[in-house]
């Protein structure tokens, strides 16, 4: 069974989608003043979104040592 690289990044995109949903919920909570939401929570969530999208979308260099 061979490994297909097209499916390898699905968990990263799923994590980015989950972080985006959390960011939307943080904004809703902040706007309604339901609870106190710190700037650190927004910043951490933005870093998670950026990191997962960058990791999933940047090309991986090919391994030339095994050829």
N, C-alpha and C positions, 0 to 999 in steps of 0.2 A: 504494500500500500504506500503510495507516494504522498508526500505532504504538499498541499497546495497553498501557496503564499497568499492567495486572494482571501482566504478565510482567516488568516492569522491576525488581522487587525480588527476583526469584529468586536472583541472585548474592549479594545481601546475606544472605539466609537461608541459603544454602549456606555462606557464609563463617562465619556464626554457628554452624552445625552442625559445621563443621570445627574451629572454636575450642573448641566444647564437647567434641568427641572428644579434642582435645589436652589439655584440662583434666582429663578423666577419666584419660587416660594419665599425666599428671603426678601425679595423686593416687595411682595404682597404683604408680608408680615411687617416690614418696615413702614409701608404706606398706611396700613391700618392701625399702627401703633399697638398691635396686639402684644408684642414682647419687644424687649430691647435687642436689637441686632447690631453687633459691633462691626466696625470697618474691617477688622481682622477676618471676620467670617466672609465678607464679600471678597477680600483680597485673596484669601486661601482658596475659595471656590473658583475665582478667576484663574489662579495659578493651575489648579487641577484641570480646568477646561483647556487652557492654553497648552499645558504639558501633554495631555492626552491627544489633542488634535495634532500637535507638532510631531509627536512620536509616531502617530499613525500615518501621517501624510508625507513625512520626509522619506526619501528613498534610502534603502539600506545598501551600503556598499557590498559588492560581491566579494566572496572569499576567494582570493587568488592563490592562497597557499596550498589548497588541497588538490589543485589540478596538476 
